[in-house]
């Protein structure tokens, strides 16, 4: 491996002079700088970026902690983060909390021990408040993505979850459905609380009081969607929903799997709509009606906010961007069936 001493020997200078050239410091004569740069090129020397960064008080790395990287929504967020980070000269380290506050805390601590410059976090839930407070107290720069935590004032990029759930529910109401169930994540997570609120608002707007019997689910995982759908299918006929709003894409996949296990046809027997588009949608029959969120934009905006902070823009008040969802109507809601909707 080529070392800084090899470059110094080749250029006829000290290792300190080579270090000054690598770190673009001014105290090097032009002719000497050119000689060192030529030696670096001739030898193929690659400077130790971590060591150089530590000398400068930064590592040129940022961390991204999300709840489930297998979810295409978070995969697209990660891609948006990486796009901006790479353009600005940063590397990205990824952590996956699995919706667990303790695992989230462990990841954040390890990342800080490895001297990341800042963090992008999709909080696991209300319990994230403690670790976020500690980041604030230590002066560590961070930006929240997709989810907020009460009492934490920080840059935030999230979707309009209330409006999205309201759109999905209102669309089903427009098709004639009245018994509409909600399959939701844990109410420890802000998106689940907001989506519940949007669902309730849409029903109340047409004079329907939300029925707690038809609000089910306890996490954003596929298995939770299957279990929730099975629970709904056990309801008496007069209470069984004719349509389901799933508050994320994995829940929707689990719901459809459970319905098919029970020979319940979608959308002929049960309409299904959900938050967030998925690549799996093209493999499902029928295609899912969804509210689409610009996931990659979540990542690009949040990464730029973090890099702004890392570049010293301390006087900016915490910024909050709420990105609007877009309803994409496909076959799973039953809108394309040429027959009267379920009542």
C-alpha positions as CSV (number, residue, x, y, z in Angstrom):
1,X,0.0,0.0,0.0
2,X,1.3,3.4,-0.9
3,X,1.9,5.6,2.1
4,X,2.3,9.3,2.7
5,X,6.0,8.7,3.3
6,X,6.3,7.1,-0.2
7,X,4.8,10.3,-1.7
8,X,7.1,12.5,0.4
9,X,10.2,10.5,-0.8
10,X,9.1,10.6,-4.4
11,X,8.5,14.4,-4.3
12,X,11.6,15.2,-2.2
13,X,9.6,16.8,0.6
14,X,8.5,16.0,4.2
15,X,5.4,14.0,5.0
16,X,4.0,17.2,6.7
17,X,4.3,19.0,3.3
18,X,2.4,16.2,1.6
19,X,-0.3,16.4,4.3
20,X,-0.6,20.1,3.7
21,X,-1.1,19.6,0.0
22,X,-3.7,16.8,0.6
23,X,-5.6,19.0,3.0
24,X,-5.4,22.0,0.6
25,X,-3.6,24.2,3.1
26,X,-2.1,27.4,1.8
27,X,1.4,27.2,3.3
28,X,3.0,25.4,0.3
29,X,4.8,27.0,-2.6
30,X,3.1,26.5,-6.0
31,X,6.1,24.5,-7.5
32,X,6.3,22.3,-4.4
33,X,2.5,21.7,-4.5
34,X,2.6,20.7,-8.2
35,X,5.5,18.3,-7.5
36,X,3.6,16.6,-4.7
37,X,0.4,16.4,-6.8
38,X,2.4,14.7,-9.6
39,X,3.9,12.2,-7.1
40,X,0.4,11.4,-5.8
41,X,-0.7,10.8,-9.4
42,X,2.3,8.7,-10.3
43,X,2.1,6.5,-7.3
44,X,-1.7,6.2,-7.2
45,X,-1.8,7.4,-3.6
46,X,-5.3,7.5,-1.9
47,X,-5.3,9.7,1.2
48,X,-6.9,8.3,4.3
49,X,-10.1,10.2,4.3
50,X,-11.1,9.1,7.8
51,X,-7.9,10.3,9.4
52,X,-7.9,13.5,7.5
53,X,-11.5,14.1,8.5
54,X,-10.8,13.5,12.2
55,X,-8.0,16.1,12.1
56,X,-10.5,18.5,10.6
57,X,-13.1,17.5,13.2
58,X,-15.4,15.8,10.8
59,X,-15.7,12.4,9.1
60,X,-17.7,13.4,5.9
61,X,-20.3,10.7,6.8
62,X,-23.9,11.0,7.8
63,X,-26.2,8.3,9.2
64,X,-29.7,7.4,8.1
65,X,-31.9,5.5,10.6
66,X,-35.2,4.2,9.3
67,X,-37.8,1.7,10.7
68,X,-37.7,-0.9,7.9
69,X,-35.3,-0.6,4.9
70,X,-37.1,-3.5,3.2
71,X,-40.1,-1.2,2.7
72,X,-39.7,0.4,-0.7
73,X,-40.8,3.7,0.7
74,X,-37.7,3.9,2.9
75,X,-35.6,2.4,0.2
76,X,-36.5,5.4,-2.0
77,X,-35.9,7.8,0.8
78,X,-32.4,6.2,1.2
79,X,-31.7,6.7,-2.5
80,X,-32.7,10.4,-2.3
81,X,-30.4,10.8,0.7
82,X,-27.5,9.2,-1.1
83,X,-28.0,11.3,-4.2
84,X,-27.5,14.5,-2.2
85,X,-24.8,13.2,0.1
86,X,-22.6,11.9,-2.7
87,X,-23.0,15.2,-4.6
88,X,-21.9,17.1,-1.5
89,X,-19.0,14.8,-0.7
90,X,-20.5,12.7,2.1
91,X,-20.9,8.9,2.6
92,X,-24.1,7.5,4.1
93,X,-24.3,4.8,6.9
94,X,-27.6,3.0,7.2
95,X,-29.3,1.7,10.3
96,X,-32.6,-0.2,10.6
97,X,-34.6,0.1,13.8
98,X,-37.3,-2.4,13.1
99,X,-39.8,0.1,14.8
100,X,-37.9,-0.6,18.1
101,X,-36.9,2.4,20.2
102,X,-34.1,0.4,21.9
103,X,-32.6,-0.8,18.7
104,X,-32.8,2.8,17.3
105,X,-30.9,4.0,20.4
106,X,-28.2,1.4,20.0
107,X,-27.7,2.3,16.3
108,X,-27.5,6.0,17.0
109,X,-25.0,5.5,19.8
110,X,-22.8,3.3,17.6
111,X,-22.9,5.8,14.8
112,X,-21.9,8.6,17.1
113,X,-19.0,6.5,18.4
114,X,-17.9,6.2,14.8
115,X,-18.0,10.0,14.5
116,X,-20.8,10.5,12.0
117,X,-21.2,14.3,11.3
118,X,-25.0,14.2,11.6
119,X,-28.1,12.0,11.4
120,X,-31.3,11.6,9.5
121,X,-33.9,9.7,11.6
122,X,-37.4,8.3,11.0
123,X,-38.2,7.9,14.7
124,X,-39.5,4.6,15.9
125,X,-42.1,6.2,18.1
126,X,-42.9,8.4,21.0
127,X,-40.1,6.7,23.0
128,X,-37.6,8.2,20.6
129,X,-38.0,11.5,22.5
130,X,-35.2,10.6,25.0
131,X,-32.5,9.9,22.5
132,X,-33.5,12.9,20.4
133,X,-33.3,15.1,23.5
134,X,-29.8,13.8,24.2
135,X,-28.8,14.6,20.6
136,X,-30.1,18.2,21.1
137,X,-28.2,18.6,24.3
138,X,-24.9,17.4,22.8
139,X,-25.3,19.7,19.8
140,X,-25.4,16.8,17.3
141,X,-27.1,17.8,14.0
142,X,-30.1,15.8,13.0
143,X,-33.2,15.9,10.7
144,X,-36.4,14.0,11.1
145,X,-37.9,12.2,8.1
146,X,-41.5,11.0,7.6
147,X,-42.3,11.1,11.4
148,X,-42.4,13.8,14.1
149,X,-42.0,13.5,17.9
150,X,-43.9,15.8,20.1
151,X,-41.6,18.3,21.9
152,X,-38.7,17.9,19.4
153,X,-38.0,21.1,17.5
154,X,-35.8,20.0,14.5
155,X,-35.8,20.2,10.8
156,X,-38.6,17.8,9.5
157,X,-39.7,16.5,6.1
158,X,-43.0,14.5,6.3
159,X,-46.0,13.8,4.2
160,X,-49.5,15.1,4.8
161,X,-50.8,12.0,6.4
162,X,-54.1,13.4,7.6
163,X,-54.9,14.5,4.1
164,X,-53.8,11.2,2.5
165,X,-56.0,9.1,4.8
166,X,-58.9,11.5,4.3
167,X,-58.5,11.1,0.5
168,X,-58.4,7.3,0.6
169,X,-61.5,7.1,2.9
170,X,-63.4,9.8,0.9
171,X,-62.8,7.9,-2.3
172,X,-64.3,4.7,-0.9
173,X,-67.2,6.7,0.4
174,X,-67.7,8.1,-3.1
175,X,-68.0,4.6,-4.4
176,X,-70.9,3.8,-1.9
177,X,-69.0,2.1,0.9
178,X,-70.1,2.9,4.4
179,X,-68.6,0.1,6.5
180,X,-64.9,1.0,6.0
181,X,-62.2,-0.5,8.2
182,X,-58.8,1.0,9.1
183,X,-55.8,-1.4,9.4
184,X,-53.3,0.8,11.1
185,X,-49.8,0.8,12.6
186,X,-48.9,1.5,16.2
187,X,-50.2,4.7,17.6
188,X,-46.8,5.3,19.1
189,X,-45.9,6.4,15.6
190,X,-47.0,9.9,14.4
191,X,-47.9,8.7,10.9
192,X,-50.4,6.1,12.4
193,X,-52.0,8.8,14.6
194,X,-52.3,11.2,11.7
195,X,-53.7,8.6,9.4
196,X,-56.3,7.6,12.0
197,X,-57.3,11.2,12.2
198,X,-57.7,11.6,8.5
199,X,-59.8,8.4,8.3
200,X,-62.1,9.7,11.1
201,X,-62.5,13.1,9.6
202,X,-63.6,11.7,6.3
203,X,-66.3,9.5,7.9
204,X,-67.5,12.2,10.2
205,X,-67.8,14.6,7.2
206,X,-70.6,12.5,5.8
207,X,-72.2,11.8,9.2
208,X,-70.7,8.4,9.9
209,X,-69.3,7.8,13.4
210,X,-66.1,5.7,13.2
211,X,-66.6,2.3,14.7
212,X,-63.8,1.1,17.0
213,X,-64.6,-2.5,16.0
214,X,-63.3,-1.7,12.6
215,X,-60.1,0.0,13.6
216,X,-57.4,-2.7,14.0
217,X,-53.7,-3.3,13.7
218,X,-50.7,-2.7,15.9
219,X,-47.6,-2.3,13.7
220,X,-46.7,-1.5,10.1
221,X,-45.5,-5.0,9.4
222,X,-47.0,-7.4,6.8
223,X,-47.9,-10.0,9.5
224,X,-49.9,-7.3,11.3
225,X,-51.9,-6.7,8.1
226,X,-52.7,-10.4,7.8
227,X,-53.8,-10.7,11.4
228,X,-55.9,-7.5,11.2
229,X,-57.8,-8.8,8.1
230,X,-58.5,-12.1,9.7
231,X,-59.9,-10.3,12.7
232,X,-62.2,-8.2,10.5
233,X,-63.4,-11.3,8.7
234,X,-64.6,-12.8,12.0
235,X,-67.1,-9.9,12.5
236,X,-70.8,-10.6,12.0
237,X,-72.1,-9.9,8.5
238,X,-73.8,-6.7,9.6
239,X,-70.5,-5.3,11.0
240,X,-68.0,-6.8,8.5
241,X,-66.5,-4.0,6.4
242,X,-66.9,-3.8,2.6
243,X,-63.7,-1.8,2.2
244,X,-60.4,-1.5,4.0
245,X,-57.9,1.4,4.3
246,X,-54.4,0.0,5.0
247,X,-52.1,2.7,6.4
248,X,-49.0,1.4,4.7
249,X,-48.0,-0.8,1.8
250,X,-46.8,-3.8,3.8
251,X,-50.1,-3.8,5.7
252,X,-52.0,-3.8,2.4
253,X,-50.1,-6.8,1.1
254,X,-50.8,-8.7,4.4
255,X,-54.5,-7.8,4.2
256,X,-54.8,-9.1,0.6
257,X,-53.0,-12.3,1.5
258,X,-55.4,-12.9,4.3
259,X,-58.4,-12.1,2.2
260,X,-57.3,-14.6,-0.5
261,X,-56.7,-17.3,2.1
262,X,-60.4,-16.9,3.0
263,X,-61.5,-16.8,-0.7
264,X,-62.6,-13.1,-0.3
265,X,-62.2,-11.5,-3.7
266,X,-60.6,-8.0,-4.1
267,X,-62.4,-5.8,-5.1
268,X,-65.6,-7.8,-5.8
269,X,-66.1,-8.8,-2.2
270,X,-63.8,-6.3,-0.4
271,X,-62.2,-3.1,-1.6
272,X,-58.7,-2.4,-0.4
273,X,-56.7,0.9,-0.6
274,X,-53.5,1.9,1.0
275,X,-50.7,4.4,1.7
276,X,-47.5,4.3,-0.5
277,X,-46.9,2.6,-3.8
278,X,-44.8,-0.5,-4.0
279,X,-43.0,-2.5,-6.6
280,X,-45.0,-5.5,-5.6
281,X,-48.1,-3.7,-6.8
282,X,-47.3,-4.8,-10.4
283,X,-47.3,-8.5,-9.2
284,X,-50.7,-8.2,-7.4
285,X,-54.0,-8.8,-9.0
286,X,-55.7,-6.4,-8.8
287,X,-53.4,-3.4,-8.7
288,X,-53.6,-1.4,-5.5
289,X,-55.3,2.0,-5.2
290,X,-52.9,4.1,-3.3
291,X,-52.0,7.6,-2.1
292,X,-48.5,8.1,-3.5
293,X,-45.9,10.0,-1.5
294,X,-42.8,11.4,-3.1
295,X,-40.4,9.2,-1.1
296,X,-37.2,10.2,-2.9
297,X,-38.0,13.8,-2.4
298,X,-38.3,13.2,1.4
299,X,-34.7,11.9,1.2
300,X,-33.2,14.7,-0.9
301,X,-34.8,17.5,1.1
302,X,-33.9,16.0,4.4
303,X,-30.3,15.4,3.4
304,X,-29.9,18.9,2.1
305,X,-31.3,20.3,5.4
306,X,-28.7,18.3,7.3
307,X,-25.9,19.4,5.1
308,X,-27.0,23.0,5.5
309,X,-26.7,22.5,9.3
310,X,-23.3,20.8,8.9
311,X,-22.1,23.8,6.9
312,X,-22.8,26.1,9.7
313,X,-26.2,27.5,9.0
314,X,-27.1,27.6,12.7
315,X,-29.3,30.7,12.7
316,X,-32.0,29.1,10.5
317,X,-35.2,28.3,12.5
318,X,-36.2,24.6,12.4
319,X,-37.8,24.0,9.0
320,X,-40.9,21.8,8.4
321,X,-41.8,20.6,4.9
322,X,-45.1,18.8,4.5
323,X,-45.3,17.1,1.1
324,X,-48.7,16.4,-0.4
325,X,-49.9,12.9,-1.4
326,X,-51.5,12.1,-4.7
327,X,-54.4,9.6,-5.1
328,X,-53.7,6.9,-7.7
329,X,-56.9,5.0,-8.5
330,X,-56.5,1.4,-9.6
331,X,-58.6,-1.7,-9.6
332,X,-58.4,-2.7,-5.9
333,X,-60.9,-0.1,-4.8
334,X,-63.6,-1.4,-7.2
335,X,-63.9,1.9,-9.1
336,X,-63.5,0.1,-12.4
337,X,-66.3,-2.4,-11.8
338,X,-69.4,-1.6,-13.8
339,X,-71.9,-2.6,-11.2
340,X,-73.4,-1.0,-8.0
341,X,-70.9,-0.8,-5.1
342,X,-71.3,-2.6,-1.8
343,X,-73.5,-0.9,0.7
